């Protein structure tokens, strides 16, 4: 017990010193600022869970009593989905690389505890419908970091993860973006075990194809919703699922180029919505997910699939400006370091009934671009103004045009998709209530060791193997 307590506080000390090393620079560049943001947001979740104390320490308020049985998997699954590309870069000898090694260690331990029935932090994967959502985010995180997350688990830990993910099969999705949660879980199982329930993947892809509305936008169900769920869920998860179909040589993988083209158009729309001041319209539900609303834009950057009309350096500058305004707003964090409800600062009234403290960690999905290495042109190219900054400064900017695809190459609502169409008899029918709407568905700075900060950080990292060993 004493050793666990020492490890817990030592981990917090390491994280503080790592952040202090970054902040010691007079001006943090865009990447260092983004790493510092990731560390500040994800650190409390992973430090607590790695020491099996998340259930004991994650805040619970009166307003989220009905959500507490879901909040821990929400916080963990969404954290992993957001930081996984950065973790997948692996450790190296830089200050950032040593910090990343620490986070890999924390996340692997957290993954083991979250799926171990004997752990006090074993999570709820199949009671109520909400676990389907956050098991899917966890699955997406595993897909995004196959080497440094899945690859670092031992045989028993992998078995526990598979059992936990499979247990969500008892939860039936509604006919909206929730179909992608079941599909994402099955895609991860397919990738890591070679087996899955393909029906869930086929249904999700078939429905999303029929719900495509044009110009890069999908309906959340048959109708258009004026919110950011095309970025929170639909485009990112659909891309991952169809990519795995392609990797498995399934005919559904042939849809990837068209689905990617739609995502690229949506990325253009997202970039053009960022104002010269580094804001974007806060519209629709789930505004408390903050800069997670930009997940699709940074995902395109991560994949090196930004469309030609937007420059990587401009995207970097725009996204960094948005994150800077949001994360530095007063009372974004509690005194204990946990996120608080709000889009810009602490704004309790912006919360929907389905929001818990754990829900807020979806914002980390707005940092996927940290999965690009520090020497990628995305980070090294000189800063460029983004579209609205150019327009409102009087620069001459080419006209924007709607995206039109070749309908003959797209499988439509009334045609059979590759792999065969399905009726979806196992999908939960009926529209969700306002109370039930959670993600569309149901239930209530690269320093080096030559700087003093780098040496301090490296010195303290030496203790990690001792304090965090089995």
N, C-alpha and C positions, 0 to 999 in steps of 0.2 A: 504493500500500500504506500509506504514511504517512497519507494523508487518510482511508482507511478506518479505521485504528486511532484517529485523532483523533475521527472521527464516533462510533465505538463507545463510547469513554470519555466523550465529551461527552454522548451520549444518557443514559448512566448517571448523569452529574452532574445533568442536567435532572430526571431521575426522582427522584433523591434530594432535590433542592431542592423539587420539587413536593410530595413526601411530607412534607418538613420543614415546609412552609407549612401543610399540614393539621394536622400533629401539634402545631404551635405553639399551637393553641387549648387553653385549660385543659380543656375538655370537648368532645369531638367529638360532634356530633349524629349521628343514625342515618345520614343520607345521607353525610355526610363520612366517617364510619367505613367505610361500605360502599365508597365510592370509594377510600379508602386501601387497603382489603383487595384490591380489584380490581387496583390499581396494583402492590401488593406481590407478588401472585401472578403476574399476567400479564407484568409488566415484564421479568423475565429471559428469558422465552421470546421475546418480540417484539424486544427489543433485540438479542439474539444473531442471530435469523433475519433481521432487517432488514439486518444487516451480513454475512450469509452465514456465520455462525459457530455456528449451532445444533448442527450435527453435531460440531463441534469442542469444544463447551462443555457440552452436556447430559450430566449425570452418567451413567455406566454402571458398574454394580456387578456383582460376580460372580454374584449371585443373579438378574440379569436378562439374562444373556448371550444367552439364546435369544430375547429380545424386542427387542434393540437395533435390528434392521432395521425395526421398526415404531414405535419410541418417538418419533421426531421428528414424524411425522404425528399420532400420538396427542396429543402436547403441543400442537401447533399447531391441529389441527382442533377439539379440545375447548375450547381457549382462545377461538378465534373464535366458536364456538357460544355461549359464555357472555357474552362482552363485546359481541357485535354489537348488541343493542338499545341499549346505552349509546352506542356509536359512532354509531348512526343518528340520535341527537339532533343531531349535527353540532357544529362549533366555535361558540363565542360569546366574549364579552369577559370572562367571569367567570374566576376561577382554575380552576374545574373545566372550563370550556369550552376554555381554553387547554391544559389537560392532555389533554382529549379530542382536540383537534387533533393533539397529539403522538402519541397512540395510534393515531389514524386513519392518520397518516403511516407509523408503524411497521408497522401491520397490512397496509396496501396494499403496501408494499415486501416484507413477508414473504410475502404471497400471490403476488406476482410471482416471487420467488426459489423458493418451494416448488414451483412448477409449470413452471419454466424448465429444460429439459434441460441447458442449458449452465451452470447454477449449481452450485456445490459443495454447496448445500443443497437441490438437487432431491430430491423425496421419493418414496418407494416407494408407488405407488398400485395395484400389481397383482401383487405377488409375495408368496405366502402369502395367507391369507384375511383376516387382520386389517385390511389397508388398506380393505376394504369398510366397516368400522365407522367409521373416522375420516375417510374421505372423506365419509361421510354427515354426520358432525358439522360438517365444513367446509361442506358444502352447506347445512345448516340455518343456519349462520352467515351465508352469503350471502343466504339467503331473509330473514333477520331484519335485514339491513342492505343493502338493494338500492341505496340512493343513495350511501352513503359507503364501501361496499366495491366491489361490482360497478360502480357508477357512476363510480368513480375509476380504473378500469383502462383502459389504452389497448387498441386493437384486437388487437394481438399478445398482450398479457397475457390478454385475454378468451379468445382462441383457445387459449392454453396451458391455462387453467383448464378449458375445455370438453373438451379432449383428455384431460387428466388424469382428469376425472370419468368420461368415457366409457370409459376404459381399465379401470375397475372392473367393467365388464359381463362380463369374463371370470371373475369370482368369483361363484360361486353360493351363495346363502344357505341356511342350514338352516331348517327349519320351526319357527321360534320368533320372538323379537323381531327377529332378523336380517332378516326380510323387510322390515322398515321401513327398513333401511339402503339396500337397493336402491331402494325406493320413494322415499325422501327425495332420493337422488341424481337419480333421474329427474324428480321434481317440480321440483327446482332447474333442471335442463336445460329442462324444459317452460316454466318461468317466464321464463328468460333467453334461450332460443333459439327457443321456439315448437315445439320437437320433443322427443319422448321415446319410450322404449319403454313404452307404456302398460300392457303386460302385467304388468310388475313392480308397478305401482301397484294394478292390479286384484286381483292375487293377494294382496298384503299386506292390503288392506282386507277382502277376502273372508275370509281366515283370521282376522283379528282380530275380525271380527264373529262368527264361529263360536266363538271362544275367549272371548267375554265371559262372565264367571261371575256377574255381578250385583253390586249395591251399589258400582259404580264400579271394580271390579277385573276385569282381563283375566288369563287364563292366559298364561304364557310358553311358548306351545305349548298343547296341550289341557289341561294340568294347572296347578293353582295353585302358585305359588312364594312362600314367605314371605320376600320381600326387597323392595327398592325399585325394581325394574325397571319397574313401572308409571310411576314418576316419572323414572328415569334415561333411559328410552327411549320406552316405549309411548305414553302419553298425549301427551307433547309432540310427538313426530314424527308420530303419527297426526293430530293437530290440524293441523299444518302441511301435511301431504300432502292431506288432504281439503279444507282451505281453498283450496289451489291448484286442486284439481278444481273447486271452486265458482267461483273466479276465471276459470277457463277454460270455464265454462258446460257442464261435463261432468255427466251425471246422478249420478255418485258424490258430487258436491258436495252433493246433497240430504241426505246423511247427516250433514252438519256439526252441525245442532242437537242430534241425539241423542248424537253423540260428545262434543260440548261439555257436555251435561248430565251425562254419565258422569264427565267430567273434573272438573266442579264438585263432584260428590259425593266424588271422591277427594281433592280439595283440602280439603274439610271434614274428612275422616279425617286428613289430614296435619296440619292445624292442631290438631286435638284430641289428637294424639300428642305435642305439644310440652309438656313438663312445666313447672310453675311456675318451676323453676330454669333453664330454657332448655336442656334436653336432650331427646333423643328416643331411642327404643329402637334400638340398633345391632344389627340383625338381618339375617340373610341374607348373601349374598356381596357383594363389592365395597364393603365398609364403608370402604375407604381413599378412596372418593370424597367422604368427608366431607359437607359441607352441600349437595353436588350432589344428595343424596337429596331435597331440598326443591324441586327444579326445577319440578315441576308446580304446587305452591302459589304460587310467585312468578310462574310463567307466567300463572296466572289473574289475579293482581294486575296484571301487565303489560297484559293484554288487557282490563282493567276488567270481568272476568267472575267476580269472587269471588261466591259465593252469598250470599244476604241474611243468613244466620245468622252469618257471620263478617265483622267490620269491618276495613276496610283498615288503620286505625291499629293494631289489635290484631295483624294479620299482620305489619306492619312491626316492631312491638316484639318479637314472638315470634321471627321470623327473625333479627333483629339480635342477640338474646340468644344464639341457637344459634351463629351465626357467631362472635360474640365469644368464646364458650367454646372453640370449636374452633381458631380461627386464633391465639389467644393462648396455647394450650397449649405448654409447653416443647418445644423441638426439632421444632416443626412444619416449620421451615425449616432447611436446612443452613447452614453458615457462609457459603457462597457465595450463599445466597438461594433455592435450589431447594427445592421441596416434598419432604418425606420421607414414607415409608410410615407410615400410621397413621390412625385415626379421630379421636383426641384426643391430639395430640402424636406422638412417634415410637414406633410399635408394630409392629416388623417382623413379628411372628408373625401379624398380622391379614391379611397379604398372601396372595393366591392366586397360583398359578403364572403366570397370565396378566398379572399386574400388573407394569408397568414404571414408571420415574419419569415418563414421559410420560403414563401412564394417569391419574395423580393430578390432572391439571388439569381433569378433569370437574367438580371442585368449583366452578369458575367458573360453571357453569350454575345454581348456586344464587343468582346475583346478577342474574338477568334483570330484576328489578324496578328496577334502575338505568336501564332504558330509559324509565321514567316521568320526565318533566321535574321539576326541583326544585320547581316551583310546583304540582305535582299534589297534590290532597288526600291521596293516600297518604302524602306526605312532610310536609305542612303541618298535618294534623289533630293535635290533642293525643294523646299516647300513651294507649292503652286496654289494659286487661288482656286477655290471650287466654283461651281457654276454660278450660284446666286451672288457670290462675292464679286465675280467678274461682271455680271449683268448690272448690279446696283452701283458699281464703280464707273459704269459707262463704257465698258469694253464691248467690242463687237463679238457677239456669240452666235454660232449657227443656230438655226431654228430647230426646235424639237419636233419629232414626228412619232405618231403611234406605231407600235410594233404589229406588223401583219405577217402571219406565218402561212406557209403553203398548206392549205387545208387538205390537199390530196395526200399529204404525208402524215397527217394526224388522225389517229383513231378517235372517232367522235362518239357521241352519246349513244347512237343507235347501231354502232358497229362492234364487233367482237374484238377485244384486245388480244395481242399475242399471249398465248398461254390459256386462252379460253375465258369467256365471261362468266360471272357468278351473280346469283340473285341476292346474296348477302342475308340469308335467312337468320344468321346468328347475330345480326346487328341489332342493338337496342333501338326500338322504334319510338317515335314520338318526340316532340320538341322539348328541350330542356327548359326548366323554369329559370327565372332570374336568379334564384338562390343557387341553382345547380350549375350555373355557367362558370366553369373554371377551365381556361384554355379551350373554350368552345363546348364544354360538356357538362359533367355531372358531379354532384355531391359537393350537400352542404360541407534604366538609363545606364547604359552599360559602362560602369566604371571598371577599372582593372586593379590588379593587386599592387600596381605601382602607386596607387593613392592610399592614404592612410585609412580611408573608409573600407577599401577593399581588403587591406590586411586585417583590420578588426573583424570583418565578416568571415574571412577564411579561417582565422584563429578559432572563432567560436564554432564554425562548422565542423572542426576536427572532433568535437565531442559528440556529434550526432550518432555515429556508428555505435558508440557505447550506450548512450541513453535511449536509443530507439531500436536496439537489437532485440531479438526475440528473447 
